[in-house]
Amino acid sequence: MATYLGTIDITPDGFKGIVGNPQNRKEVNEPLFNSLGFEIDHYWYGVGESTIYIVFKAPNNDVDVQALVMAVCASGIVNTMKAVRIIDAADGKKAAEKASAIVYSPPGS
């Protein structure tokens, strides 16, 4: 499974709903993520901002990840949502090792 970092910018109406009916939003959102075969690892609020950060695992399926983004954005309670695939430090090292062996000529050289 791939790991993603979701960032969601909540609207004032979204916060009205959160404040008007306080809940553990990770627990509330788990059925949505699980319905697509995803698992939420972490669910955080950015302090002093309107952003929620979600780390989740998903099968390597871009269509389902995009469907999640569309469904959340269609709710009208977010300004934007992004889902960026992320890799851990060990895979980052592997990528750096591969990159060091690539011969590349930038434009204009």
N, C-alpha and C positions, 0 to 999 in steps of 0.2 A: 504494500500500500504506500502511496505517496503522502507526504506531509505538506499541509498548506497553512499559510498565515492569512486569515481573513481579517480585513479591517472594515469596519462599518461605521459610517458617520451618521449619527442619529439626528433626526429633526427635532425641533421643539415639541411637536405633537407626540413623537415617539417617547420623549422624556416625560411628557404629561401622563402617558399610559404607564410608564415604569414607576413613576412616583405615586400615581393614583391607585396602583395595585401592586405594591412591592412583592416581588417573587425572586427566587433564584433563577435567573434567566438561562443559566447553563442547563438546569433541569428542564425548564420549559421548552428549550430549543432542541434537546436531545431527540425527541421523536421526529422532528423535521430532518435532522441530519441522519438519523438511523434509517429513515424511510428510503434514503438514497444509498444505504450501505456505508455511511460515513460514521466516524467516531470522534466526538469532541474530546480533546486532551486537556485544553485549558480555555478559560473564558474570563477575560479581564476587561475592566474599565480603565481607560486612560484618565489619570487624575488631572483635573483642571482643563479637560477638553471634552468634546462630544463624540469621542471615538471608542468603540468597543473592539477588542482584539480577541480573535478566536484561533487557536491552533487545533487543526483537525486532520484526521487521516481519512483518505479516500482511495478507492481503487483508481488506477491510472486511467481515468475516463473523463476527458475534457468536457464531454456533452453533459454529464451529470453535474460537474462542478459549475458549468455555466448555467444550468437549469436552477441550481441553488441560488446563484447570484441574481438571476432574473426574478425568481419567486420572492426573494427578500426585497429587492428594489421595487417590485410591483406592489408591495404592501403599502407604499406611500409613507412609511415612517422612517425611511433612511434617505439621506442625500446621495450617498454613494456606498457601494460595497466592492471591495477588491478581494480576490483570492489568489495569492501568489504561492506557487510551489516552492518549498524551501528544502534544503538538504543540510545534513549535519556536518560537523567539522571533519569527520573521517572522509565523507564523500567530497567535501571541499578540497581536501588534500589530494585525493585522486584526480579531481578536475585540474588542480594546479600542476600535478605531474604530467597529465596529458597535454595541458596547454604549453608546458615548457618544451615539448617535443614537436609542436606544430610550427611549420614554416609558413609565415604569413608576410605578405608585402602590402603595407597600407597604401591607399591611394596617393599618388603623387611621388612615390619613391622609386 
